[in-house]
Amino acid sequence: MKTLAIIGSGDLGQQIAHYALTDNHYGKVVFIDDFATLGMKHGIEVLGTIEQAEGFYNNNIFDEIIIGIGYNHILKRKELYEYLSGKIPFGKIIHSSSWVDSSATIKPGCVIYPGCSIDIRAVINENVILNNGCTVAHDSSIGVHSFLSPRIALAGFVNIDEMCILGINSTVIDNIKIAAGTQLGAGTVVVKNIEKRGLYVGNPHRFIR
């Protein structure tokens, strides 16, 4: 089986490593981390820094890579993906407990956590994380580098632009567009288009800053 390199050996990287191994997506996992000490971390080897990643790949030390840093560094997620694209192939993980319709599209770099449901013609674009129990209904699209917390519910024909962060238990009704860089607080209910990036909370949603 293939070896996966995960950028970031913190909590998110460790979760992704766990699913990669226990759900049998990869035979081995290694970490790439600019800030971790070389050696073993929770039983997984830390190879070295991001600057060294291409060399490790060219020397056949790993086969694919995934970015395992979270929403607090979402701009860095985007920068790393764009920096490594074309140099190293990105993998993806779709947990076996999730349901993905055969007509849906999951692009490289994505991690789909347990218990998600992705309906017909939905598109999950590059470098997106869907946490536990997310639902993406038919014909909806999630933009690149976005992060969905647990139990997000997107109705049909929803279009989430790039680099959005959706807080736990957020709900978006059908035929909604959400602007790039938008953040939804926990439990937010989006009932009309969000055209201005910022933080939104409440039911119905309201702009905070």
PyMOL commands that place a pseudoatom at each C-alpha (Angstrom):
pseudoatom trace, name=CA, resn=MET, resi=1, chain=A, elem=C, hetatm=0, pos=[0.000, 0.000, 0.000]
pseudoatom trace, name=CA, resn=LYS, resi=2, chain=A, elem=C, hetatm=0, pos=[0.999, 3.632, -0.466]
pseudoatom trace, name=CA, resn=THR, resi=3, chain=A, elem=C, hetatm=0, pos=[2.722, 5.868, 2.070]
pseudoatom trace, name=CA, resn=LEU, resi=4, chain=A, elem=C, hetatm=0, pos=[1.030, 9.174, 2.943]
pseudoatom trace, name=CA, resn=ALA, resi=5, chain=A, elem=C, hetatm=0, pos=[2.878, 12.279, 4.097]
pseudoatom trace, name=CA, resn=ILE, resi=6, chain=A, elem=C, hetatm=0, pos=[0.831, 14.656, 6.256]
pseudoatom trace, name=CA, resn=ILE, resi=7, chain=A, elem=C, hetatm=0, pos=[1.906, 18.268, 6.662]
pseudoatom trace, name=CA, resn=GLY, resi=8, chain=A, elem=C, hetatm=0, pos=[1.482, 19.064, 10.341]
pseudoatom trace, name=CA, resn=SER, resi=9, chain=A, elem=C, hetatm=0, pos=[1.831, 16.644, 13.231]
pseudoatom trace, name=CA, resn=GLY, resi=10, chain=A, elem=C, hetatm=0, pos=[-0.602, 18.418, 15.570]
pseudoatom trace, name=CA, resn=ASP, resi=11, chain=A, elem=C, hetatm=0, pos=[-4.100, 17.332, 16.530]
pseudoatom trace, name=CA, resn=LEU, resi=12, chain=A, elem=C, hetatm=0, pos=[-5.601, 17.549, 13.031]
pseudoatom trace, name=CA, resn=GLY, resi=13, chain=A, elem=C, hetatm=0, pos=[-2.645, 15.796, 11.436]
pseudoatom trace, name=CA, resn=GLN, resi=14, chain=A, elem=C, hetatm=0, pos=[-2.885, 13.021, 14.030]
pseudoatom trace, name=CA, resn=GLN, resi=15, chain=A, elem=C, hetatm=0, pos=[-6.612, 12.562, 13.333]
pseudoatom trace, name=CA, resn=ILE, resi=16, chain=A, elem=C, hetatm=0, pos=[-5.968, 12.290, 9.602]
pseudoatom trace, name=CA, resn=ALA, resi=17, chain=A, elem=C, hetatm=0, pos=[-3.143, 9.826, 10.247]
pseudoatom trace, name=CA, resn=HIS, resi=18, chain=A, elem=C, hetatm=0, pos=[-5.464, 7.714, 12.395]
pseudoatom trace, name=CA, resn=TYR, resi=19, chain=A, elem=C, hetatm=0, pos=[-8.114, 7.493, 9.683]
pseudoatom trace, name=CA, resn=ALA, resi=20, chain=A, elem=C, hetatm=0, pos=[-5.523, 6.921, 6.954]
pseudoatom trace, name=CA, resn=LEU, resi=21, chain=A, elem=C, hetatm=0, pos=[-4.228, 3.858, 8.776]
pseudoatom trace, name=CA, resn=THR, resi=22, chain=A, elem=C, hetatm=0, pos=[-7.191, 2.389, 10.655]
pseudoatom trace, name=CA, resn=ASP, resi=23, chain=A, elem=C, hetatm=0, pos=[-9.561, 2.784, 7.682]
pseudoatom trace, name=CA, resn=ASN, resi=24, chain=A, elem=C, hetatm=0, pos=[-6.940, 1.190, 5.417]
pseudoatom trace, name=CA, resn=HIS, resi=25, chain=A, elem=C, hetatm=0, pos=[-6.390, 4.030, 2.976]
pseudoatom trace, name=CA, resn=TYR, resi=26, chain=A, elem=C, hetatm=0, pos=[-2.609, 3.911, 3.327]
pseudoatom trace, name=CA, resn=GLY, resi=27, chain=A, elem=C, hetatm=0, pos=[-0.126, 1.363, 4.545]
pseudoatom trace, name=CA, resn=LYS, resi=28, chain=A, elem=C, hetatm=0, pos=[2.114, 3.899, 6.250]
pseudoatom trace, name=CA, resn=VAL, resi=29, chain=A, elem=C, hetatm=0, pos=[2.004, 7.553, 7.323]
pseudoatom trace, name=CA, resn=VAL, resi=30, chain=A, elem=C, hetatm=0, pos=[4.823, 10.049, 7.898]
pseudoatom trace, name=CA, resn=PHE, resi=31, chain=A, elem=C, hetatm=0, pos=[4.716, 13.665, 9.068]
pseudoatom trace, name=CA, resn=ILE, resi=32, chain=A, elem=C, hetatm=0, pos=[6.232, 16.774, 7.482]
pseudoatom trace, name=CA, resn=ASP, resi=33, chain=A, elem=C, hetatm=0, pos=[6.455, 19.567, 10.050]
pseudoatom trace, name=CA, resn=ASP, resi=34, chain=A, elem=C, hetatm=0, pos=[8.548, 22.745, 10.256]
pseudoatom trace, name=CA, resn=PHE, resi=35, chain=A, elem=C, hetatm=0, pos=[8.091, 22.979, 14.023]
pseudoatom trace, name=CA, resn=ALA, resi=36, chain=A, elem=C, hetatm=0, pos=[8.266, 19.401, 15.313]
pseudoatom trace, name=CA, resn=THR, resi=37, chain=A, elem=C, hetatm=0, pos=[11.383, 17.636, 16.528]
pseudoatom trace, name=CA, resn=LEU, resi=38, chain=A, elem=C, hetatm=0, pos=[12.638, 14.925, 14.208]
pseudoatom trace, name=CA, resn=GLY, resi=39, chain=A, elem=C, hetatm=0, pos=[11.944, 11.389, 15.341]
pseudoatom trace, name=CA, resn=MET, resi=40, chain=A, elem=C, hetatm=0, pos=[8.705, 9.663, 16.316]
pseudoatom trace, name=CA, resn=LYS, resi=41, chain=A, elem=C, hetatm=0, pos=[5.505, 11.436, 17.322]
pseudoatom trace, name=CA, resn=HIS, resi=42, chain=A, elem=C, hetatm=0, pos=[2.690, 9.207, 18.544]
pseudoatom trace, name=CA, resn=GLY, resi=43, chain=A, elem=C, hetatm=0, pos=[4.344, 6.326, 16.751]
pseudoatom trace, name=CA, resn=ILE, resi=44, chain=A, elem=C, hetatm=0, pos=[4.682, 8.129, 13.415]
pseudoatom trace, name=CA, resn=GLU, resi=45, chain=A, elem=C, hetatm=0, pos=[7.959, 9.382, 12.011]
pseudoatom trace, name=CA, resn=VAL, resi=46, chain=A, elem=C, hetatm=0, pos=[8.548, 13.102, 11.522]
pseudoatom trace, name=CA, resn=LEU, resi=47, chain=A, elem=C, hetatm=0, pos=[10.687, 13.244, 8.381]
pseudoatom trace, name=CA, resn=GLY, resi=48, chain=A, elem=C, hetatm=0, pos=[11.611, 16.925, 8.231]
pseudoatom trace, name=CA, resn=THR, resi=49, chain=A, elem=C, hetatm=0, pos=[10.426, 20.283, 6.930]
pseudoatom trace, name=CA, resn=ILE, resi=50, chain=A, elem=C, hetatm=0, pos=[8.156, 21.437, 4.120]
pseudoatom trace, name=CA, resn=GLU, resi=51, chain=A, elem=C, hetatm=0, pos=[11.206, 22.697, 2.235]
pseudoatom trace, name=CA, resn=GLN, resi=52, chain=A, elem=C, hetatm=0, pos=[12.486, 19.110, 2.191]
pseudoatom trace, name=CA, resn=ALA, resi=53, chain=A, elem=C, hetatm=0, pos=[9.179, 17.530, 1.133]
pseudoatom trace, name=CA, resn=GLU, resi=54, chain=A, elem=C, hetatm=0, pos=[9.826, 17.497, -2.611]
pseudoatom trace, name=CA, resn=GLY, resi=55, chain=A, elem=C, hetatm=0, pos=[13.177, 15.806, -2.064]
pseudoatom trace, name=CA, resn=PHE, resi=56, chain=A, elem=C, hetatm=0, pos=[11.587, 13.141, 0.135]
pseudoatom trace, name=CA, resn=TYR, resi=57, chain=A, elem=C, hetatm=0, pos=[8.985, 12.492, -2.557]
pseudoatom trace, name=CA, resn=ASN, resi=58, chain=A, elem=C, hetatm=0, pos=[11.587, 12.322, -5.341]
pseudoatom trace, name=CA, resn=ASN, resi=59, chain=A, elem=C, hetatm=0, pos=[13.502, 9.783, -3.244]
pseudoatom trace, name=CA, resn=ASN, resi=60, chain=A, elem=C, hetatm=0, pos=[10.354, 7.607, -3.027]
pseudoatom trace, name=CA, resn=ILE, resi=61, chain=A, elem=C, hetatm=0, pos=[9.980, 8.000, 0.738]
pseudoatom trace, name=CA, resn=PHE, resi=62, chain=A, elem=C, hetatm=0, pos=[6.255, 8.677, 0.349]
pseudoatom trace, name=CA, resn=ASP, resi=63, chain=A, elem=C, hetatm=0, pos=[3.695, 8.543, -2.476]
pseudoatom trace, name=CA, resn=GLU, resi=64, chain=A, elem=C, hetatm=0, pos=[1.095, 11.230, -1.756]
pseudoatom trace, name=CA, resn=ILE, resi=65, chain=A, elem=C, hetatm=0, pos=[0.607, 14.203, 0.554]
pseudoatom trace, name=CA, resn=ILE, resi=66, chain=A, elem=C, hetatm=0, pos=[-2.275, 15.813, 2.486]
pseudoatom trace, name=CA, resn=ILE, resi=67, chain=A, elem=C, hetatm=0, pos=[-2.277, 19.090, 4.439]
pseudoatom trace, name=CA, resn=GLY, resi=68, chain=A, elem=C, hetatm=0, pos=[-3.088, 18.468, 8.095]
pseudoatom trace, name=CA, resn=ILE, resi=69, chain=A, elem=C, hetatm=0, pos=[-3.195, 21.994, 9.493]
pseudoatom trace, name=CA, resn=GLY, resi=70, chain=A, elem=C, hetatm=0, pos=[-6.531, 23.445, 10.534]
pseudoatom trace, name=CA, resn=TYR, resi=71, chain=A, elem=C, hetatm=0, pos=[-8.822, 26.416, 10.070]
pseudoatom trace, name=CA, resn=ASN, resi=72, chain=A, elem=C, hetatm=0, pos=[-6.733, 28.707, 12.277]
pseudoatom trace, name=CA, resn=HIS, resi=73, chain=A, elem=C, hetatm=0, pos=[-4.179, 28.676, 9.470]
pseudoatom trace, name=CA, resn=ILE, resi=74, chain=A, elem=C, hetatm=0, pos=[-6.499, 28.525, 6.471]
pseudoatom trace, name=CA, resn=LEU, resi=75, chain=A, elem=C, hetatm=0, pos=[-4.425, 30.938, 4.383]
pseudoatom trace, name=CA, resn=LYS, resi=76, chain=A, elem=C, hetatm=0, pos=[-1.383, 28.745, 5.006]
pseudoatom trace, name=CA, resn=ARG, resi=77, chain=A, elem=C, hetatm=0, pos=[-3.391, 25.718, 3.843]
pseudoatom trace, name=CA, resn=LYS, resi=78, chain=A, elem=C, hetatm=0, pos=[-4.012, 27.514, 0.561]
pseudoatom trace, name=CA, resn=GLU, resi=79, chain=A, elem=C, hetatm=0, pos=[-0.390, 28.639, 0.185]
pseudoatom trace, name=CA, resn=LEU, resi=80, chain=A, elem=C, hetatm=0, pos=[0.955, 25.139, 0.813]
pseudoatom trace, name=CA, resn=TYR, resi=81, chain=A, elem=C, hetatm=0, pos=[-1.466, 23.524, -1.603]
pseudoatom trace, name=CA, resn=GLU, resi=82, chain=A, elem=C, hetatm=0, pos=[-0.574, 25.952, -4.373]
pseudoatom trace, name=CA, resn=TYR, resi=83, chain=A, elem=C, hetatm=0, pos=[3.160, 25.625, -3.607]
pseudoatom trace, name=CA, resn=LEU, resi=84, chain=A, elem=C, hetatm=0, pos=[3.143, 21.821, -3.763]
pseudoatom trace, name=CA, resn=SER, resi=85, chain=A, elem=C, hetatm=0, pos=[0.659, 21.318, -6.616]
pseudoatom trace, name=CA, resn=GLY, resi=86, chain=A, elem=C, hetatm=0, pos=[2.419, 19.932, -9.648]
pseudoatom trace, name=CA, resn=LYS, resi=87, chain=A, elem=C, hetatm=0, pos=[5.386, 18.862, -7.532]
pseudoatom trace, name=CA, resn=ILE, resi=88, chain=A, elem=C, hetatm=0, pos=[3.845, 16.193, -5.317]
pseudoatom trace, name=CA, resn=PRO, resi=89, chain=A, elem=C, hetatm=0, pos=[0.553, 14.318, -5.915]
pseudoatom trace, name=CA, resn=PHE, resi=90, chain=A, elem=C, hetatm=0, pos=[-2.142, 15.017, -3.354]
pseudoatom trace, name=CA, resn=GLY, resi=91, chain=A, elem=C, hetatm=0, pos=[-4.021, 12.105, -1.851]
pseudoatom trace, name=CA, resn=LYS, resi=92, chain=A, elem=C, hetatm=0, pos=[-7.504, 12.064, -0.370]
pseudoatom trace, name=CA, resn=ILE, resi=93, chain=A, elem=C, hetatm=0, pos=[-9.282, 10.169, 2.366]
pseudoatom trace, name=CA, resn=ILE, resi=94, chain=A, elem=C, hetatm=0, pos=[-12.987, 9.325, 2.307]
pseudoatom trace, name=CA, resn=HIS, resi=95, chain=A, elem=C, hetatm=0, pos=[-13.860, 7.410, 5.454]
pseudoatom trace, name=CA, resn=SER, resi=96, chain=A, elem=C, hetatm=0, pos=[-15.599, 4.115, 4.746]
pseudoatom trace, name=CA, resn=SER, resi=97, chain=A, elem=C, hetatm=0, pos=[-18.538, 5.066, 6.999]
pseudoatom trace, name=CA, resn=SER, resi=98, chain=A, elem=C, hetatm=0, pos=[-19.368, 8.041, 4.763]
pseudoatom trace, name=CA, resn=TRP, resi=99, chain=A, elem=C, hetatm=0, pos=[-21.716, 7.774, 1.810]
pseudoatom trace, name=CA, resn=VAL, resi=100, chain=A, elem=C, hetatm=0, pos=[-20.702, 9.423, -1.457]
pseudoatom trace, name=CA, resn=ASP, resi=101, chain=A, elem=C, hetatm=0, pos=[-22.957, 9.122, -4.480]
pseudoatom trace, name=CA, resn=SER, resi=102, chain=A, elem=C, hetatm=0, pos=[-21.255, 7.841, -7.612]
pseudoatom trace, name=CA, resn=SER, resi=103, chain=A, elem=C, hetatm=0, pos=[-22.048, 11.093, -9.432]
pseudoatom trace, name=CA, resn=ALA, resi=104, chain=A, elem=C, hetatm=0, pos=[-20.391, 13.268, -6.763]
pseudoatom trace, name=CA, resn=THR, resi=105, chain=A, elem=C, hetatm=0, pos=[-16.844, 14.585, -7.180]
pseudoatom trace, name=CA, resn=ILE, resi=106, chain=A, elem=C, hetatm=0, pos=[-14.213, 14.606, -4.438]
pseudoatom trace, name=CA, resn=LYS, resi=107, chain=A, elem=C, hetatm=0, pos=[-11.045, 16.345, -5.602]
pseudoatom trace, name=CA, resn=PRO, resi=108, chain=A, elem=C, hetatm=0, pos=[-7.428, 15.813, -4.450]
pseudoatom trace, name=CA, resn=GLY, resi=109, chain=A, elem=C, hetatm=0, pos=[-6.291, 16.880, -1.003]
pseudoatom trace, name=CA, resn=CYS, resi=110, chain=A, elem=C, hetatm=0, pos=[-9.696, 16.365, 0.621]
pseudoatom trace, name=CA, resn=VAL, resi=111, chain=A, elem=C, hetatm=0, pos=[-10.393, 14.554, 3.881]
pseudoatom trace, name=CA, resn=ILE, resi=112, chain=A, elem=C, hetatm=0, pos=[-13.937, 13.297, 4.466]
pseudoatom trace, name=CA, resn=TYR, resi=113, chain=A, elem=C, hetatm=0, pos=[-14.394, 12.286, 8.107]
pseudoatom trace, name=CA, resn=PRO, resi=114, chain=A, elem=C, hetatm=0, pos=[-16.729, 9.511, 9.349]
pseudoatom trace, name=CA, resn=GLY, resi=115, chain=A, elem=C, hetatm=0, pos=[-20.479, 9.684, 8.870]
pseudoatom trace, name=CA, resn=CYS, resi=116, chain=A, elem=C, hetatm=0, pos=[-20.678, 12.228, 6.061]
pseudoatom trace, name=CA, resn=SER, resi=117, chain=A, elem=C, hetatm=0, pos=[-23.279, 12.145, 3.277]
pseudoatom trace, name=CA, resn=ILE, resi=118, chain=A, elem=C, hetatm=0, pos=[-22.489, 13.614, -0.150]
pseudoatom trace, name=CA, resn=ASP, resi=119, chain=A, elem=C, hetatm=0, pos=[-25.409, 13.523, -2.555]
pseudoatom trace, name=CA, resn=ILE, resi=120, chain=A, elem=C, hetatm=0, pos=[-25.742, 13.425, -6.329]
pseudoatom trace, name=CA, resn=ARG, resi=121, chain=A, elem=C, hetatm=0, pos=[-23.654, 15.831, -8.420]
pseudoatom trace, name=CA, resn=ALA, resi=122, chain=A, elem=C, hetatm=0, pos=[-22.130, 17.478, -5.349]
pseudoatom trace, name=CA, resn=VAL, resi=123, chain=A, elem=C, hetatm=0, pos=[-18.573, 18.763, -5.808]
pseudoatom trace, name=CA, resn=ILE, resi=124, chain=A, elem=C, hetatm=0, pos=[-16.000, 18.943, -3.021]
pseudoatom trace, name=CA, resn=ASN, resi=125, chain=A, elem=C, hetatm=0, pos=[-13.109, 20.937, -4.421]
pseudoatom trace, name=CA, resn=GLU, resi=126, chain=A, elem=C, hetatm=0, pos=[-9.400, 20.621, -3.614]
pseudoatom trace, name=CA, resn=ASN, resi=127, chain=A, elem=C, hetatm=0, pos=[-7.958, 20.714, -0.100]
pseudoatom trace, name=CA, resn=VAL, resi=128, chain=A, elem=C, hetatm=0, pos=[-11.317, 20.699, 1.716]
pseudoatom trace, name=CA, resn=ILE, resi=129, chain=A, elem=C, hetatm=0, pos=[-11.965, 19.079, 5.098]
pseudoatom trace, name=CA, resn=LEU, resi=130, chain=A, elem=C, hetatm=0, pos=[-15.426, 17.771, 5.997]
pseudoatom trace, name=CA, resn=ASN, resi=131, chain=A, elem=C, hetatm=0, pos=[-15.557, 16.885, 9.668]
pseudoatom trace, name=CA, resn=ASN, resi=132, chain=A, elem=C, hetatm=0, pos=[-17.786, 14.231, 11.269]
pseudoatom trace, name=CA, resn=GLY, resi=133, chain=A, elem=C, hetatm=0, pos=[-21.381, 13.943, 10.123]
pseudoatom trace, name=CA, resn=CYS, resi=134, chain=A, elem=C, hetatm=0, pos=[-21.532, 16.642, 7.439]
pseudoatom trace, name=CA, resn=THR, resi=135, chain=A, elem=C, hetatm=0, pos=[-24.309, 16.517, 4.829]
pseudoatom trace, name=CA, resn=VAL, resi=136, chain=A, elem=C, hetatm=0, pos=[-23.865, 18.004, 1.375]
pseudoatom trace, name=CA, resn=ALA, resi=137, chain=A, elem=C, hetatm=0, pos=[-27.082, 17.748, -0.612]
pseudoatom trace, name=CA, resn=HIS, resi=138, chain=A, elem=C, hetatm=0, pos=[-27.505, 17.414, -4.371]
pseudoatom trace, name=CA, resn=ASP, resi=139, chain=A, elem=C, hetatm=0, pos=[-25.840, 19.842, -6.790]
pseudoatom trace, name=CA, resn=SER, resi=140, chain=A, elem=C, hetatm=0, pos=[-23.979, 21.732, -4.071]
pseudoatom trace, name=CA, resn=SER, resi=141, chain=A, elem=C, hetatm=0, pos=[-20.335, 22.787, -4.288]
pseudoatom trace, name=CA, resn=ILE, resi=142, chain=A, elem=C, hetatm=0, pos=[-17.692, 23.525, -1.653]
pseudoatom trace, name=CA, resn=GLY, resi=143, chain=A, elem=C, hetatm=0, pos=[-14.837, 25.793, -2.699]
pseudoatom trace, name=CA, resn=VAL, resi=144, chain=A, elem=C, hetatm=0, pos=[-11.139, 25.041, -2.431]
pseudoatom trace, name=CA, resn=HIS, resi=145, chain=A, elem=C, hetatm=0, pos=[-9.364, 25.176, 0.947]
pseudoatom trace, name=CA, resn=SER, resi=146, chain=A, elem=C, hetatm=0, pos=[-12.615, 25.350, 2.942]
pseudoatom trace, name=CA, resn=PHE, resi=147, chain=A, elem=C, hetatm=0, pos=[-13.125, 23.753, 6.363]
pseudoatom trace, name=CA, resn=LEU, resi=148, chain=A, elem=C, hetatm=0, pos=[-16.456, 22.345, 7.552]
pseudoatom trace, name=CA, resn=SER, resi=149, chain=A, elem=C, hetatm=0, pos=[-16.846, 21.570, 11.253]
pseudoatom trace, name=CA, resn=PRO, resi=150, chain=A, elem=C, hetatm=0, pos=[-18.934, 18.615, 12.503]
pseudoatom trace, name=CA, resn=ARG, resi=151, chain=A, elem=C, hetatm=0, pos=[-22.599, 18.251, 11.531]
pseudoatom trace, name=CA, resn=ILE, resi=152, chain=A, elem=C, hetatm=0, pos=[-22.803, 20.932, 8.849]
pseudoatom trace, name=CA, resn=ALA, resi=153, chain=A, elem=C, hetatm=0, pos=[-25.969, 20.651, 6.737]
pseudoatom trace, name=CA, resn=LEU, resi=154, chain=A, elem=C, hetatm=0, pos=[-25.974, 22.083, 3.220]
pseudoatom trace, name=CA, resn=ALA, resi=155, chain=A, elem=C, hetatm=0, pos=[-29.208, 21.882, 1.234]
pseudoatom trace, name=CA, resn=GLY, resi=156, chain=A, elem=C, hetatm=0, pos=[-29.352, 21.529, -2.554]
pseudoatom trace, name=CA, resn=PHE, resi=157, chain=A, elem=C, hetatm=0, pos=[-27.777, 23.978, -5.015]
pseudoatom trace, name=CA, resn=VAL, resi=158, chain=A, elem=C, hetatm=0, pos=[-25.601, 25.638, -2.372]
pseudoatom trace, name=CA, resn=ASN, resi=159, chain=A, elem=C, hetatm=0, pos=[-22.363, 27.221, -3.598]
pseudoatom trace, name=CA, resn=ILE, resi=160, chain=A, elem=C, hetatm=0, pos=[-19.669, 27.784, -0.963]
pseudoatom trace, name=CA, resn=ASP, resi=161, chain=A, elem=C, hetatm=0, pos=[-16.751, 29.834, -2.330]
pseudoatom trace, name=CA, resn=GLU, resi=162, chain=A, elem=C, hetatm=0, pos=[-13.089, 29.270, -1.417]
pseudoatom trace, name=CA, resn=MET, resi=163, chain=A, elem=C, hetatm=0, pos=[-11.511, 29.446, 2.049]
pseudoatom trace, name=CA, resn=CYS, resi=164, chain=A, elem=C, hetatm=0, pos=[-14.764, 29.397, 4.010]
pseudoatom trace, name=CA, resn=ILE, resi=165, chain=A, elem=C, hetatm=0, pos=[-14.984, 28.107, 7.593]
pseudoatom trace, name=CA, resn=LEU, resi=166, chain=A, elem=C, hetatm=0, pos=[-18.357, 26.735, 8.679]
pseudoatom trace, name=CA, resn=GLY, resi=167, chain=A, elem=C, hetatm=0, pos=[-18.838, 26.330, 12.436]
pseudoatom trace, name=CA, resn=ILE, resi=168, chain=A, elem=C, hetatm=0, pos=[-20.323, 23.263, 14.100]
pseudoatom trace, name=CA, resn=ASN, resi=169, chain=A, elem=C, hetatm=0, pos=[-24.028, 22.600, 13.410]
pseudoatom trace, name=CA, resn=SER, resi=170, chain=A, elem=C, hetatm=0, pos=[-24.311, 25.364, 10.789]
pseudoatom trace, name=CA, resn=THR, resi=171, chain=A, elem=C, hetatm=0, pos=[-27.172, 25.015, 8.294]
pseudoatom trace, name=CA, resn=VAL, resi=172, chain=A, elem=C, hetatm=0, pos=[-27.460, 26.528, 4.823]
pseudoatom trace, name=CA, resn=ILE, resi=173, chain=A, elem=C, hetatm=0, pos=[-30.826, 26.401, 3.044]
pseudoatom trace, name=CA, resn=ASP, resi=174, chain=A, elem=C, hetatm=0, pos=[-31.133, 25.661, -0.671]
pseudoatom trace, name=CA, resn=ASN, resi=175, chain=A, elem=C, hetatm=0, pos=[-30.004, 27.891, -3.555]
pseudoatom trace, name=CA, resn=ILE, resi=176, chain=A, elem=C, hetatm=0, pos=[-27.601, 29.922, -1.427]
pseudoatom trace, name=CA, resn=LYS, resi=177, chain=A, elem=C, hetatm=0, pos=[-24.237, 31.394, -2.423]
pseudoatom trace, name=CA, resn=ILE, resi=178, chain=A, elem=C, hetatm=0, pos=[-21.614, 32.186, 0.214]
pseudoatom trace, name=CA, resn=ALA, resi=179, chain=A, elem=C, hetatm=0, pos=[-18.726, 34.549, -0.557]
pseudoatom trace, name=CA, resn=ALA, resi=180, chain=A, elem=C, hetatm=0, pos=[-15.073, 33.548, -0.314]
pseudoatom trace, name=CA, resn=GLY, resi=181, chain=A, elem=C, hetatm=0, pos=[-13.487, 33.903, 3.109]
pseudoatom trace, name=CA, resn=THR, resi=182, chain=A, elem=C, hetatm=0, pos=[-16.761, 33.733, 5.022]
pseudoatom trace, name=CA, resn=GLN, resi=183, chain=A, elem=C, hetatm=0, pos=[-16.857, 32.270, 8.526]
pseudoatom trace, name=CA, resn=LEU, resi=184, chain=A, elem=C, hetatm=0, pos=[-20.037, 30.949, 10.166]
pseudoatom trace, name=CA, resn=GLY, resi=185, chain=A, elem=C, hetatm=0, pos=[-20.266, 30.689, 13.934]
pseudoatom trace, name=CA, resn=ALA, resi=186, chain=A, elem=C, hetatm=0, pos=[-21.635, 27.569, 15.621]
pseudoatom trace, name=CA, resn=GLY, resi=187, chain=A, elem=C, hetatm=0, pos=[-25.290, 26.901, 14.871]
pseudoatom trace, name=CA, resn=THR, resi=188, chain=A, elem=C, hetatm=0, pos=[-25.647, 29.639, 12.258]
pseudoatom trace, name=CA, resn=VAL, resi=189, chain=A, elem=C, hetatm=0, pos=[-28.582, 29.293, 9.852]
pseudoatom trace, name=CA, resn=VAL, resi=190, chain=A, elem=C, hetatm=0, pos=[-27.992, 30.921, 6.460]
pseudoatom trace, name=CA, resn=VAL, resi=191, chain=A, elem=C, hetatm=0, pos=[-31.252, 31.916, 4.774]
pseudoatom trace, name=CA, resn=LYS, resi=192, chain=A, elem=C, hetatm=0, pos=[-30.062, 34.227, 1.986]
pseudoatom trace, name=CA, resn=ASN, resi=193, chain=A, elem=C, hetatm=0, pos=[-26.921, 34.826, -0.044]
pseudoatom trace, name=CA, resn=ILE, resi=194, chain=A, elem=C, hetatm=0, pos=[-23.824, 36.070, 1.751]
pseudoatom trace, name=CA, resn=GLU, resi=195, chain=A, elem=C, hetatm=0, pos=[-22.111, 38.483, -0.609]
pseudoatom trace, name=CA, resn=LYS, resi=196, chain=A, elem=C, hetatm=0, pos=[-19.639, 40.092, 1.794]
pseudoatom trace, name=CA, resn=ARG, resi=197, chain=A, elem=C, hetatm=0, pos=[-16.933, 38.082, 3.515]
pseudoatom trace, name=CA, resn=GLY, resi=198, chain=A, elem=C, hetatm=0, pos=[-16.836, 38.180, 7.290]
pseudoatom trace, name=CA, resn=LEU, resi=199, chain=A, elem=C, hetatm=0, pos=[-18.094, 36.438, 10.406]
pseudoatom trace, name=CA, resn=TYR, resi=200, chain=A, elem=C, hetatm=0, pos=[-21.795, 35.614, 10.605]
pseudoatom trace, name=CA, resn=VAL, resi=201, chain=A, elem=C, hetatm=0, pos=[-23.766, 34.108, 13.504]
pseudoatom trace, name=CA, resn=GLY, resi=202, chain=A, elem=C, hetatm=0, pos=[-27.351, 33.433, 14.551]
pseudoatom trace, name=CA, resn=ASN, resi=203, chain=A, elem=C, hetatm=0, pos=[-30.689, 32.195, 13.202]
pseudoatom trace, name=CA, resn=PRO, resi=204, chain=A, elem=C, hetatm=0, pos=[-31.209, 33.791, 10.785]
pseudoatom trace, name=CA, resn=HIS, resi=205, chain=A, elem=C, hetatm=0, pos=[-27.595, 34.730, 10.144]
pseudoatom trace, name=CA, resn=ARG, resi=206, chain=A, elem=C, hetatm=0, pos=[-26.363, 38.258, 10.813]
pseudoatom trace, name=CA, resn=PHE, resi=207, chain=A, elem=C, hetatm=0, pos=[-23.063, 39.974, 10.076]
pseudoatom trace, name=CA, resn=ILE, resi=208, chain=A, elem=C, hetatm=0, pos=[-20.736, 40.493, 13.058]
pseudoatom trace, name=CA, resn=ARG, resi=209, chain=A, elem=C, hetatm=0, pos=[-17.499, 41.787, 11.564]
for i in range(1, 209): cmd.bond("trace and resi %d" % i, "trace and resi %d" % (i + 1))
show_as sticks, trace
zoom trace
